[in-house]
Amino acid sequence: MAIFGLLIAGSAYMYWRAQQNKVDAGNVNDDWDETTGSVLPADLSTDPGTTPDTPARSA
């Protein structure tokens, strides 16, 4: 019973955590912030042409 309780508590925590930063049609393409582990709003992105696969453009 104790193990079952831990599984329920763990799944409840994961569900609660997933609800904190939902992915929807408005933020599915936002840039990922490696330092905080969350998405950056589109208006805070420094270079819209930069993705993890492409380096930043130099001027």
C-alpha positions in Angstrom: 0.0 0.0 0.0 2.9 2.4 0.7 4.3 1.9 -2.8 0.9 2.5 -4.3 0.6 5.7 -2.3 4.0 6.9 -3.5 3.0 6.2 -7.1 -0.2 8.2 -6.7 1.7 11.1 -5.1 4.3 11.0 -7.8 1.8 11.0 -10.6 -0.2 13.8 -8.9 3.0 15.9 -8.7 3.8 15.3 -12.4 0.3 16.3 -13.4 0.4 19.4 -11.3 3.9 20.4 -12.7 2.7 19.8 -16.3 -0.2 22.2 -15.8 2.1 25.0 -14.7 3.5 25.7 -18.3 1.0 24.3 -20.8 2.0 24.0 -24.5 -0.7 25.2 -26.8 -1.0 26.7 -30.3 0.2 30.1 -29.1 3.5 28.9 -27.6 4.4 25.7 -29.4 7.2 27.4 -31.4 8.7 29.5 -28.6 12.4 29.4 -28.1 13.7 27.2 -25.2 15.7 28.8 -22.4 18.4 26.4 -21.2 19.0 28.2 -17.9 15.5 28.1 -16.6 14.2 25.0 -18.4 11.2 26.8 -19.8 10.1 28.5 -23.0 10.9 32.2 -23.7 8.0 34.4 -24.9 8.4 35.3 -28.6 8.8 39.0 -27.9 11.9 38.3 -25.7 13.7 36.3 -28.3 16.9 38.0 -29.3 17.1 36.7 -32.9 14.1 35.1 -34.5 16.3 33.4 -37.1 18.3 31.6 -34.4 17.4 28.1 -33.4 19.3 25.4 -31.5 20.3 23.9 -34.9 21.5 27.2 -36.5 24.0 29.6 -35.1 23.3 33.3 -34.5 23.8 35.5 -37.5 26.7 38.0 -37.3 26.3 41.5 -38.5 
